[in-house]
C-alpha cells in the first residue's frame, strides 16, 4: 500500500535528501522559507513527525535537547561530548545483530536505530585538568 504524502512532506523530504548534514526543524523551516512557497513552523514539525513514523526520516537528539533530522541512512552512531557538544561518528555497529534478532523475535519493523555515547572529548578533558 502506497502512502500518500502532502506537498509539504514531499518538499521537506526532497530538501533533506539534498542536505549533506543533519538539520534542526527550525533551520529546515528557514531553508524552506527562503524558497518560493513558505510553510509554517508547525507544519514543518508535523510533517517531520509523519515522515519519521513512516520510516523515511530519522531524528537524533543532541545533549542540548535539539533534534536533528536526516533521511534514513545506514547506522549512525556517535560519541558526543557533554561539554562542547562535538559529535564523533562511530563506523562500527555493535548492535546490528541485536536489531536483526529483535525484528525476528518480536515481529517488529525497525526503521532505524541510533547508538550514542555521552562523555567528554579529549579537548574538554584537557580543559578540566
N, C-alpha and C positions, 0 to 999 in steps of 0.2 A: 504494500500500500504506500503510495507516494504522498508525502506530507506537503501541503501547500503552504508556502511562506508568503508573508506580506512583502511589499516593496521595501519597507524599512529593514526587514530582516535580510533581504537579498542585498541591499546596499551595505549593510554592516558586514555581512559575510564576505562580500567582494573586497571591501576595504581591509578587513583582517587578513585576507589571503595576500594582499599586496604589501602589507607591512612586514618588515624584517624582524621586529621585536614585539613582545607583548605590550599591550596598551591598556590604560585605565579607561573606564566608561566615560569619564569627563573629558579626557584627551580625545577619545573617539568622537564624542559629541562636537568638540572644537574642529576636528578634521572635517566632519560631515557638514557643519555649519558653514565652512568655507566653500563647500561645493554649491552648486546651483540651487538645490532644494534642501532646505534645512528641516530638521525634525527636533522635537523637544527632548530634553534630557531624560524625562520619564519614559519616553518611547524607546530611547537607546537602552535603558535599563531593562524594560520589559522584553525587548527584542533579544538582548543578550541572554536573559533568563530562559526564554523559549528555545533559543539556539543551543544553549547548554543542555537543556532537558532532552533535546533531540539528538544529542551526541555530536554536534557539529562544532561546538566551541568549548574550550576548556578554560577554567579560571584557576588562578594561583593567587593566594592571599599573602601579601607582604607582612613583615612584623609590625609595620605601621598600621595595618588594617586595610590598606588599599588593595583592591582586587585588580589583577592584570589578566587580560583576555587574549587568547590566540585561537587560531583554528586548531583542531585536533592534530597533534603531532606525535612522533614517536615518543616513547617515555622520556619525560623531562624531570630530572632530579637535581637538587641543589644543596649546597652548603650556604647558609645565609647568616651574615653577621648581624647580631642584635644591636650592635653599636652604630655601624655606618650603613647598614642595610645592603652592603655589597653581596652579590649573589654569584656563586661559582657553580657552573653546571657540572654535574657528575655524569660521565658517559655510561658507566655500568648500571645495570638494573638488577639489584639483588632480590627483587620481589616478583620478577616476571613469571617464574614457575608457580608461585603462590597465586598470582592472578588467574592463571590457567586452571589451577586446581579449584579455586573458588567459583569460577564460571561453571565448571562442570558439576561440582558438588552441590551447588545451590541453585543451579539453573538461573543464574543472574547474569544479565547482559551488562558487561562492564564497558563503558565508553572510553575511559582513560583512568589513569591513576597518577598520583604525584607522591614524591617522597622528598621530604625536606628535613635537613638537619640544621638546628639553630645553635649558634655559639658565637665565638669571637674570631675574626680573621687574624692573620699574623700581624698586620699593622696595628690593629686595635689592641691586641695582646701586648705588643711592644709599648704602646702608649700608656697602658695601665701599670707597667712595671716601674 
